[in-house]
Amino acid sequence: ATREGGESGDEYAQQNLSSISGMIHGKIYYPRIARKNNWQGRVLVRFLVDTDGKTREVMLRESSGHQVLDESALETIRELEGLPRPPVPVAVTVPVFFRLKPAN
């Protein structure tokens, strides 16, 4: 059953959050200084996905505790393009994880 008027922002977020997260984590840059110092963490970022599939109004909601990680997450999201296009601009909040893989 389809509803008149298309999907809402909440539906857009639910349906597309995992692919948006995947795109972010596929492009994220883990700064060398953070790797060297074993800095890890979670950055919570809020942004709008515009009807053209680009991000707008990218803002930090929760810091990882490391400014270089926060900046890397914000910059990655600012540069994202080709996101699934919502019918209206939709606010999305995503966690960005920086985790070092244990050395074998």
Wavefront OBJ file of the C-alpha trace (Angstrom):
o trace
v 0.000 0.000 0.000
v 1.483 3.328 -1.015
v 0.594 6.559 0.650
v -0.370 9.756 -1.150
v 2.336 12.401 -1.184
v 5.395 10.124 -1.141
v 7.721 9.304 1.702
v 8.283 11.426 4.777
v 11.658 12.498 6.097
v 11.532 9.797 8.766
v 10.852 7.123 6.160
v 13.701 8.452 4.024
v 16.104 8.270 6.971
v 15.009 4.754 7.937
v 15.268 3.458 4.378
v 18.562 5.145 3.503
v 20.547 5.450 6.731
v 22.590 2.299 6.229
v 23.552 3.228 2.653
v 24.403 6.807 3.742
v 26.544 5.426 6.596
v 28.211 3.056 4.154
v 29.053 5.916 1.799
v 30.526 7.946 4.673
v 32.605 5.078 6.014
v 33.786 4.233 2.499
v 35.227 7.734 2.083
v 36.324 8.612 5.620
v 39.939 9.614 6.129
v 41.567 8.394 9.343
v 44.188 11.075 10.100
v 47.741 9.775 10.465
v 48.275 11.547 13.799
v 45.151 9.848 15.159
v 46.364 6.422 14.034
v 49.830 7.084 15.455
v 48.367 8.038 18.847
v 45.734 5.262 18.818
v 42.904 7.794 18.941
v 39.539 6.192 18.348
v 36.007 7.361 18.865
v 32.542 8.129 17.627
v 31.546 11.454 16.100
v 27.833 12.241 15.896
v 27.058 14.465 12.901
v 23.771 16.055 11.828
v 23.191 17.345 8.307
v 20.548 17.933 5.674
v 20.335 15.752 2.588
v 19.035 18.075 -0.113
v 16.822 17.065 -3.029
v 19.942 17.037 -5.269
v 21.603 14.331 -3.153
v 24.150 16.699 -1.620
v 24.725 17.536 2.032
v 24.033 20.936 3.596
v 24.268 22.423 7.085
v 26.738 19.850 8.371
v 27.187 20.204 12.126
v 28.827 18.394 15.004
v 26.344 16.979 17.525
v 28.782 15.018 19.692
v 32.560 15.147 19.668
v 34.766 12.064 19.690
v 37.013 13.905 22.128
v 39.615 14.358 19.372
v 39.332 17.437 17.175
v 41.170 15.842 14.232
v 38.635 12.989 14.133
v 35.713 15.416 14.426
v 37.077 17.543 11.563
v 37.691 14.512 9.364
v 34.092 13.324 9.836
v 32.631 16.787 9.124
v 34.812 17.279 6.036
v 33.930 13.846 4.630
v 30.204 14.514 4.999
v 30.486 18.024 3.508
v 32.049 16.507 0.373
v 29.517 13.685 -0.074
v 27.533 13.666 -3.301
v 25.228 11.198 -4.933
v 23.229 10.346 -1.842
v 19.733 8.929 -2.336
v 17.576 11.950 -3.212
v 14.742 12.752 -0.813
v 11.538 14.416 -2.074
v 12.219 17.297 0.360
v 15.395 18.212 2.292
v 15.739 15.764 5.185
v 17.755 16.132 8.393
v 19.859 13.069 9.157
v 21.995 12.312 12.208
v 24.669 9.643 11.816
v 27.452 8.304 13.990
v 30.865 8.155 12.329
v 33.178 5.591 13.898
v 36.959 5.701 13.979
v 38.265 2.311 15.064
v 41.750 0.973 14.651
v 42.025 -2.622 13.587
v 44.226 -4.660 15.910
v 47.623 -5.455 14.454
v 48.069 -9.138 13.646
l 1 2 3 4 5 6 7 8 9 10 11 12 13 14 15 16 17 18 19 20 21 22 23 24 25 26 27 28 29 30 31 32 33 34 35 36 37 38 39 40 41 42 43 44 45 46 47 48 49 50 51 52 53 54 55 56 57 58 59 60 61 62 63 64 65 66 67 68 69 70 71 72 73 74 75 76 77 78 79 80 81 82 83 84 85 86 87 88 89 90 91 92 93 94 95 96 97 98 99 100 101 102 103 104
